[in-house]
Amino acid sequence: MKNLLKSFKTGCLIIVLCLISNLIKAETLHEESSVSFNNYEVHHQGINRLNIKLTWRPRENTSGANISDEFIFIKVDSFFHNYPNTTDWWEVVNKALTQMIMNTYPDMESISSDIEVTWVSGAGVNYGHRYPTRCLTSRTWKGILYEYFGFRTLPDFTISTSSDTAFHVHLDILYRYKEPVANTEYPDGLVTENAFKSFLNEFAKDTPFEKVNKKCAEAMLEKFPEMNEITSEITYKDSKLARTTKLILKR
């Protein structure tokens, strides 16, 4: 009986400790805020329209939760109007943008800037970008940096598969760079876009649909040593259905 009572007391103590542990976990607060600017026109590498989404987390026990969305827009607007070099890669621009915001708000735990770039005009120069590109940069107050770049195709992109069937294909490709990357070492975004489309056209002619995406991703990591990871989503569409394959491949 004593052993039974002792076991019961021990069991109750374990339950109480578990409840306290869960309560502490439940009281741990993780806040995240974001603000978006759509169709924001900038004169950088010609004329482009940007869809920008900024997402941040404040550090615990700080006033970071009171960051002003309107003031962030003012800072971003001033950043683009005063950016000194209009030929910089978008990765370089986004890296500078996130650093500026982090310096302005030192109470931020992290800041992410996701920019979709739609090319409007080259002001007399054809930059060759027919599809929207995407540049995603995230950094933490401890100095950790994550950089991604990619592109999305429009409905006019088609390929022929191994059965000689023509498909409309939507590509949503995002690759992550190795860190650190010097400002002069980023691969040309148009070169990487054309490389992926070339691999897709090559493999789709003699490779089963289920394996095409993996072969494309492997070929990209082999061709571009600056890439550390690739997220690739391919959707084939015909008059009856749409089939999607998505993968994340790391080195």
C-alpha positions as CSV (number, residue, x, y, z in Angstrom):
1,M,0.0,0.0,0.0
2,K,2.9,2.3,0.9
3,N,4.5,1.6,-2.4
4,L,1.3,2.2,-4.2
5,L,0.8,5.6,-2.4
6,K,4.4,6.5,-3.2
7,S,3.9,5.7,-6.9
8,F,0.7,7.7,-6.9
9,K,2.5,10.8,-5.4
10,T,5.4,10.4,-7.8
11,G,2.9,10.2,-10.7
12,C,1.1,13.3,-9.5
13,L,4.4,15.2,-9.2
14,I,5.4,14.3,-12.8
15,I,2.0,15.5,-14.1
16,V,2.3,18.8,-12.2
17,L,5.8,19.3,-13.6
18,C,4.6,18.6,-17.1
19,L,1.7,21.0,-16.7
20,I,4.0,23.7,-15.4
21,S,6.4,23.0,-18.3
22,N,3.6,23.3,-20.9
23,L,2.3,26.5,-19.2
24,I,5.8,28.1,-19.5
25,K,5.9,27.1,-23.1
26,A,2.4,28.5,-23.7
27,E,3.4,31.8,-22.2
28,T,6.4,32.1,-24.5
29,L,5.3,34.8,-27.0
30,H,6.5,34.9,-30.6
31,E,5.3,37.9,-32.5
32,E,5.6,38.6,-36.2
33,S,4.4,41.6,-38.2
34,S,4.5,42.5,-41.8
35,V,3.7,45.3,-44.3
36,S,3.4,45.1,-48.1
37,F,3.8,47.7,-50.8
38,N,2.4,46.7,-54.2
39,N,3.1,48.2,-57.6
40,Y,5.8,50.4,-56.2
41,E,7.7,51.9,-59.2
42,V,11.4,52.4,-59.0
43,H,14.1,53.4,-61.5
44,H,16.7,50.7,-60.9
45,Q,18.0,48.6,-63.8
46,G,15.5,50.5,-65.9
47,I,12.0,51.0,-64.7
48,N,10.5,48.2,-62.5
49,R,7.4,47.7,-60.4
50,L,8.0,46.0,-57.1
51,N,5.8,44.1,-54.8
52,I,7.6,44.3,-51.5
53,K,6.7,42.4,-48.3
54,L,8.6,43.1,-45.2
55,T,8.3,40.7,-42.2
56,W,9.9,41.2,-38.9
57,R,10.0,39.8,-35.4
58,P,10.8,41.9,-32.3
59,R,13.2,40.7,-29.7
60,E,11.5,39.6,-26.4
61,N,11.1,42.2,-23.7
62,T,11.7,45.1,-26.1
63,S,9.5,47.8,-27.6
64,G,9.9,46.3,-31.1
65,A,6.2,45.4,-31.3
66,N,5.5,49.2,-31.6
67,I,7.3,49.6,-34.9
68,S,5.4,51.9,-37.2
69,D,4.3,50.5,-40.6
70,E,4.1,54.0,-42.0
71,F,7.5,55.0,-40.8
72,I,8.9,51.8,-42.4
73,F,7.3,52.9,-45.7
74,I,8.9,56.3,-45.4
75,K,12.3,54.7,-44.8
76,V,11.9,52.3,-47.7
77,D,10.7,55.0,-50.0
78,S,13.7,57.2,-49.1
79,F,16.1,54.2,-49.5
80,F,15.0,53.6,-53.1
81,H,15.0,57.3,-54.0
82,N,18.5,57.8,-52.7
83,Y,20.1,54.5,-53.7
84,P,23.4,55.4,-55.2
85,N,24.1,52.7,-57.8
86,T,21.2,51.9,-60.2
87,T,23.0,49.0,-61.8
88,D,23.5,46.9,-58.6
89,W,22.0,43.4,-58.5
90,W,18.7,43.1,-56.7
91,E,20.4,40.9,-54.2
92,V,22.8,43.7,-53.3
93,V,20.0,46.2,-53.0
94,N,17.9,43.9,-50.8
95,K,20.9,43.2,-48.6
96,A,21.4,46.9,-48.1
97,L,17.7,47.4,-47.5
98,T,17.4,44.9,-44.7
99,Q,20.6,46.2,-43.1
100,M,19.2,49.7,-43.1
101,I,16.0,48.6,-41.5
102,M,17.8,46.5,-38.9
103,N,20.0,49.6,-38.1
104,T,16.9,51.7,-37.8
105,Y,15.2,49.3,-35.5
106,P,17.8,47.5,-33.3
107,D,15.0,45.9,-31.3
108,M,14.2,43.6,-34.2
109,E,15.0,39.9,-33.8
110,S,14.9,39.4,-37.6
111,I,13.8,41.2,-40.7
112,S,12.9,39.6,-44.1
113,S,12.4,41.5,-47.3
114,D,10.6,39.6,-50.1
115,I,10.7,41.6,-53.4
116,E,9.0,40.6,-56.6
117,V,10.4,42.6,-59.6
118,T,8.4,43.1,-62.7
119,W,10.4,44.8,-65.5
120,V,8.5,47.6,-67.2
121,S,11.1,49.4,-69.4
122,G,14.8,49.5,-69.8
123,A,14.9,53.2,-70.7
124,G,16.4,52.3,-74.1
125,V,18.1,49.1,-72.9
126,N,16.7,45.7,-73.2
127,Y,17.5,43.8,-70.0
128,G,15.8,40.7,-71.3
129,H,13.6,40.0,-68.3
130,R,10.2,38.8,-69.5
131,Y,9.1,37.1,-66.3
132,P,8.9,38.5,-62.7
133,T,12.0,37.8,-60.6
134,R,12.0,37.3,-56.8
135,C,14.6,38.4,-54.4
136,L,14.3,37.3,-50.7
137,T,16.8,38.4,-48.0
138,S,16.5,37.6,-44.3
139,R,18.9,38.7,-41.5
140,T,18.9,38.4,-37.8
141,W,20.3,40.9,-35.2
142,K,23.0,38.3,-34.5
143,G,24.3,38.8,-38.0
144,I,23.1,35.7,-39.7
145,L,22.1,36.3,-43.4
146,Y,20.0,34.2,-45.7
147,E,19.7,35.1,-49.4
148,Y,17.4,33.7,-52.1
149,F,16.7,34.6,-55.7
150,G,14.4,33.1,-58.3
151,F,11.7,33.7,-60.9
152,R,8.1,32.9,-61.8
153,T,6.9,32.3,-65.3
154,L,3.8,33.7,-67.0
155,P,1.0,31.7,-68.7
156,D,2.7,32.0,-72.1
157,F,5.6,29.6,-71.2
158,T,5.2,26.2,-72.9
159,I,7.3,23.0,-73.3
160,S,7.0,19.7,-75.1
161,T,7.2,16.5,-73.1
162,S,8.4,13.0,-74.0
163,S,5.0,12.2,-75.6
164,D,5.4,15.3,-77.9
165,T,2.5,16.9,-76.0
166,A,2.7,20.6,-75.6
167,F,2.0,21.9,-72.0
168,H,1.6,25.3,-70.5
169,V,4.1,25.3,-67.6
170,H,4.2,27.5,-64.6
171,L,7.6,27.6,-62.9
172,D,8.2,29.0,-59.4
173,I,11.9,28.7,-58.7
174,L,13.8,30.0,-55.7
175,Y,17.4,29.2,-54.9
176,R,19.5,30.0,-51.9
177,Y,23.0,31.2,-52.0
178,K,26.0,30.0,-50.1
179,E,27.1,32.5,-47.4
180,P,28.9,34.8,-47.5
181,V,28.6,36.0,-51.1
182,A,30.6,39.0,-52.2
183,N,28.6,41.7,-54.1
184,T,30.5,40.8,-57.3
185,E,29.9,37.0,-57.1
186,Y,26.2,36.8,-57.6
187,P,25.2,34.9,-60.8
188,D,23.3,36.8,-63.4
189,G,19.5,36.3,-62.7
190,L,18.7,36.0,-66.4
191,V,21.5,33.4,-66.9
192,T,20.1,31.2,-64.1
193,E,16.6,31.6,-65.4
194,N,17.5,30.6,-68.9
195,A,19.6,27.7,-67.6
196,F,16.7,26.2,-65.7
197,K,14.3,26.6,-68.7
198,S,16.9,25.0,-70.9
199,F,17.3,22.0,-68.6
200,L,13.5,21.7,-68.4
201,N,13.1,21.5,-72.1
202,E,16.0,19.0,-72.4
203,F,14.8,16.6,-69.7
204,A,11.1,16.8,-70.4
205,K,11.6,15.3,-73.8
206,D,13.1,12.0,-72.6
207,T,12.4,11.8,-68.8
208,P,9.2,10.8,-67.0
209,F,7.3,13.7,-65.5
210,E,8.0,12.6,-61.9
211,K,11.8,12.8,-62.4
212,V,12.1,16.0,-64.5
213,N,12.1,18.4,-61.5
214,K,14.8,16.4,-59.7
215,K,17.0,16.3,-62.7
216,C,16.6,20.0,-63.3
217,A,17.4,20.9,-59.7
218,E,20.5,18.6,-59.7
219,A,21.7,20.2,-62.9
220,M,21.3,23.7,-61.5
221,L,23.3,22.9,-58.4
222,E,26.0,21.4,-60.5
223,K,26.2,24.3,-62.9
224,F,26.1,27.1,-60.3
225,P,28.4,26.5,-57.3
226,E,27.1,29.7,-55.7
227,M,23.8,27.9,-55.0
228,N,23.4,25.9,-51.8
229,E,19.8,24.9,-52.1
230,I,17.0,25.1,-54.7
231,T,13.2,25.1,-54.2
232,S,11.5,24.2,-57.5
233,E,7.8,24.0,-58.2
234,I,6.7,23.0,-61.7
235,T,3.0,22.9,-62.7
236,Y,2.1,21.3,-66.1
237,K,-1.3,22.4,-67.4
238,D,-3.4,21.1,-70.2
239,S,-7.1,21.4,-71.0
240,K,-8.1,18.7,-68.5
241,L,-5.8,18.9,-65.5
242,A,-2.8,20.5,-63.8
243,R,-0.1,18.4,-62.3
244,T,2.4,19.9,-59.8
245,T,5.7,18.7,-58.6
246,K,7.6,20.5,-55.9
247,L,11.0,19.8,-54.2
248,I,13.7,21.3,-52.1
249,L,17.2,20.0,-52.9
250,K,20.2,20.9,-50.8
251,R,23.9,20.2,-51.4
